[in-house]
Amino acid sequence: MKKWVPILWIIVLAVMFGGVVFAVIKFWPYFKQFPEMVEKVPATGWLLMGLATSLCYLMDYLRLYTLLRVLGHRLNLWAGLQAMAVSEFASIVTPTAELHIPATVYVLVKKHVPVAQATAATVSKTLYILMWVSLFGLVAVNFPGHAKLPHWFEHYTIYCSIPIGLIVAFFFCIVFFAVAINRAMRDRMEMPGIKPWKKRVFRWLQHSTANLAVIGTSTDLMHFLAHVSAIGYIFAYCVLGYVLSYYFDLHVTFVHALLVFTLSLVIIYIGIVPGSIGVAEIGTALMLDPNLFDKGVPHPALVVAILLRFFSRYLMLFPGGGIFLHIVYTEGFKYFERRASQRMAAK
């Protein structure tokens, strides 16, 4: 089986690359003047974009680092970058990003983070950013300057409100019922004749729930910094969007940029297509200019939306896919080899 992994690796990367090429060819009228527009950006502009992009990834790393510190584990920068890259890869290639949590946990476990801690930190990281994005999205929709946004955002209040309520309810239940959950998992593990794999699942749920309760009730400075890092990520994303808008001649104020790019993140997190590809770009461009499709192509708003997504997300797509498949190839088969050895020894 192991010999097929390199072939799988090549196929996955080829499909990803092929999808990008197909999109460019399909929408060539929107891209044919792209290089000419990009060439007009001075070196200073690219430097500022690079700094803003680096700030996005730094905030993303700090979100995970601080949550693991609450649980007593230090995550080094290289391991954190690998986990982030794999998380972005899994988010983009799955319909509602549902596999990014197990993929991130898998990488962290391979970097010697206990599975329960990795699960609790990754789940908390996802819920916290969703909570803050929704909260700031709620402010953006109801901001006095919201009239500048397309009219179809008038109904986004409910979409921004629901995640906040669900997340608060989730952590409340975890904290309030932590003891009951722990007792229920322990009782199930002690049931006679329980299968080993079920016992492992219940133990994982027991420990993960306990670690989530620790995070949810923590008064540690690192827990506070985890929330600061989530807010910092949103701010860094908006700064990146503002810098791009400035250098591509979209005259928007910084306040308007905060409104638009905060809601751009809302679209990303509530989109139901893989990675919100296409939906986020078009939605962001329309918020920058509601008359986008009444003008010639490529419109600067669309260029800004595409580059914003590229720098903040797609940049990690191929490295993330490569890292994930490399870990599977080098580490993932050790479990199966160990189990095979145990069965041979039992015989």
Secondary structure, 3 states (H helix, E strand, C coil): CHHHHHHHHHHHHHHHHHHHHHHHHHCHHHHCCHHHHHHCCCHHHHHHHHHHHHHHHHHHHHHHHHHHHHCCCCCCHHHHHHHHHHHHHHHHHCCCCCCHHHHHHHHHHHCCCCHHHHHHHHHHHHHHHHHHHHHHHHHHHCCCCHHHCCHHHCCHHHHHHHHHHHHHHHHHHHHHCHHHHHHHHHHHHCCCCCCHHHHHHHHHHHHHHHHHHHHHHCCCHHHHHHHHHHHHHHHHHHHHHHHHHHHCCCCCCHHHHHHHHHHHHHHHHHCCCHHHCCHHHHHHHHHHCCCHHHCCCCCHHHHHHHHHHHHHCHHHHHHHHHHHHHHHHHHHHHHHHHHHHHHHHHC
